Amino acid sequence: MAEWLMANGASPQAVNSLYDAGIVYALRKAMLADRAAPKVAAVEKKVRSAPKLVKPGQSVDANQRKAEGLQSLKERIRKTGGKGDSVAEWLIAAGKV
């Protein structure tokens, strides 16, 4: 802990004069928090990038269902070349008409 205090700007005289248990305890907690800060940031980054968990059997929200429907209509238009009712369905579903 003395090395950490001196690395963070404390003089050797100040480090040697520490005798109060409460101050030593607070300084130790600060040192441990300093060491843990990079690890916490890395874990938070992983948590943010993780996909949202969905329970089995839980229904899909309306926006996702609509987006999937539009995507399937676009694929059908590409496959058929725009023949049939697929273009009209896509225009209606996308809110263009």
C-alpha positions as a Markdown table, in Angstrom:
| # | Residue | x | y | z |
|---|---|---|---|---|
| 1 | Met | 0.0 | 0.0 | 0.0 |
| 2 | Ala | 2.9 | 2.3 | 0.7 |
| 3 | Glu | 4.2 | 1.9 | -2.9 |
| 4 | Trp | 0.7 | 2.8 | -4.2 |
| 5 | Leu | 0.5 | 5.9 | -2.0 |
| 6 | Met | 3.9 | 7.1 | -3.2 |
| 7 | Ala | 3.0 | 6.4 | -6.8 |
| 8 | Asn | -0.1 | 8.5 | -6.4 |
| 9 | Gly | 1.8 | 11.5 | -5.1 |
| 10 | Ala | 2.1 | 10.9 | -1.3 |
| 11 | Ser | 5.5 | 11.8 | 0.3 |
| 12 | Pro | 7.4 | 9.1 | 2.1 |
| 13 | Gln | 7.1 | 11.2 | 5.3 |
| 14 | Ala | 3.3 | 11.2 | 5.0 |
| 15 | Val | 3.2 | 7.5 | 4.4 |
| 16 | Asn | 5.4 | 6.8 | 7.4 |
| 17 | Ser | 3.3 | 9.0 | 9.6 |
| 18 | Leu | 0.1 | 7.0 | 9.0 |
| 19 | Tyr | -1.1 | 5.4 | 12.2 |
| 20 | Asp | -4.9 | 5.9 | 12.4 |
| 21 | Ala | -6.7 | 2.6 | 11.5 |
| 22 | Gly | -9.6 | 4.4 | 9.9 |
| 23 | Ile | -7.4 | 6.4 | 7.5 |
| 24 | Val | -5.4 | 3.2 | 6.6 |
| 25 | Tyr | -8.7 | 1.4 | 6.0 |
| 26 | Ala | -10.0 | 4.1 | 3.7 |
| 27 | Leu | -6.7 | 4.3 | 1.8 |
| 28 | Arg | -6.8 | 0.5 | 1.3 |
| 29 | Lys | -10.3 | 0.7 | -0.1 |
| 30 | Ala | -9.2 | 3.4 | -2.5 |
| 31 | Met | -6.2 | 1.3 | -3.6 |
| 32 | Leu | -8.4 | -1.7 | -4.3 |
| 33 | Ala | -11.0 | 0.4 | -6.2 |
| 34 | Asp | -8.2 | 1.8 | -8.3 |
| 35 | Arg | -7.0 | -1.7 | -9.2 |
| 36 | Ala | -10.6 | -2.9 | -10.0 |
| 37 | Ala | -11.5 | 0.0 | -12.2 |
| 38 | Pro | -10.1 | -1.4 | -15.5 |
| 39 | Lys | -11.7 | -4.8 | -14.8 |
| 40 | Val | -15.1 | -3.2 | -14.2 |
| 41 | Ala | -15.0 | -1.2 | -17.5 |
| 42 | Ala | -14.2 | -4.4 | -19.4 |
| 43 | Val | -17.1 | -6.3 | -17.9 |
| 44 | Glu | -19.5 | -3.4 | -18.5 |
| 45 | Lys | -18.4 | -3.3 | -22.2 |
| 46 | Lys | -19.2 | -7.1 | -22.5 |
| 47 | Val | -22.6 | -6.6 | -20.8 |
| 48 | Arg | -23.5 | -3.8 | -23.2 |
| 49 | Ser | -22.6 | -5.8 | -26.3 |
| 50 | Ala | -24.5 | -9.0 | -25.1 |
| 51 | Pro | -27.8 | -9.7 | -26.9 |
| 52 | Lys | -31.0 | -9.3 | -25.0 |
| 53 | Leu | -32.2 | -12.5 | -23.3 |
| 54 | Val | -35.6 | -13.8 | -24.3 |
| 55 | Lys | -37.3 | -16.5 | -22.3 |
| 56 | Pro | -38.5 | -19.5 | -24.2 |
| 57 | Gly | -42.1 | -19.2 | -25.4 |
| 58 | Gln | -42.0 | -15.4 | -25.0 |
| 59 | Ser | -43.7 | -13.6 | -27.9 |
| 60 | Val | -41.7 | -11.4 | -30.3 |
| 61 | Asp | -42.5 | -7.6 | -30.1 |
| 62 | Ala | -44.6 | -6.0 | -32.8 |
| 63 | Asn | -41.7 | -3.9 | -34.3 |
| 64 | Gln | -39.5 | -7.0 | -34.8 |
| 65 | Arg | -42.4 | -9.0 | -36.2 |
| 66 | Lys | -43.2 | -6.1 | -38.7 |
| 67 | Ala | -39.5 | -5.9 | -39.8 |
| 68 | Glu | -39.3 | -9.6 | -40.3 |
| 69 | Gly | -42.5 | -9.5 | -42.4 |
| 70 | Leu | -41.1 | -6.7 | -44.6 |
| 71 | Gln | -37.9 | -8.6 | -45.1 |
| 72 | Ser | -39.7 | -11.7 | -46.2 |
| 73 | Leu | -41.8 | -9.7 | -48.6 |
| 74 | Lys | -38.7 | -8.1 | -50.1 |
| 75 | Glu | -37.1 | -11.6 | -50.5 |
| 76 | Arg | -40.3 | -12.8 | -52.3 |
| 77 | Ile | -40.2 | -9.8 | -54.6 |
| 78 | Arg | -36.6 | -10.5 | -55.5 |
| 79 | Lys | -37.4 | -14.2 | -56.2 |
| 80 | Thr | -40.5 | -13.6 | -58.3 |
| 81 | Gly | -39.1 | -10.4 | -60.0 |
| 82 | Gly | -42.1 | -8.4 | -58.8 |
| 83 | Lys | -44.8 | -10.6 | -60.4 |
| 84 | Gly | -48.0 | -11.1 | -58.6 |
| 85 | Asp | -49.3 | -9.3 | -55.5 |
| 86 | Ser | -46.0 | -9.3 | -53.6 |
| 87 | Val | -45.1 | -5.7 | -54.6 |
| 88 | Ala | -48.6 | -4.4 | -53.6 |
| 89 | Glu | -48.3 | -6.3 | -50.3 |
| 90 | Trp | -44.9 | -4.8 | -49.5 |
| 91 | Leu | -46.1 | -1.2 | -50.3 |
| 92 | Ile | -49.1 | -1.6 | -48.0 |
| 93 | Ala | -47.0 | -3.2 | -45.2 |
| 94 | Ala | -44.3 | -0.6 | -45.5 |
| 95 | Gly | -46.9 | 2.2 | -45.3 |
| 96 | Lys | -46.0 | 3.6 | -48.7 |
| 97 | Val | -49.7 | 3.4 | -49.9 |
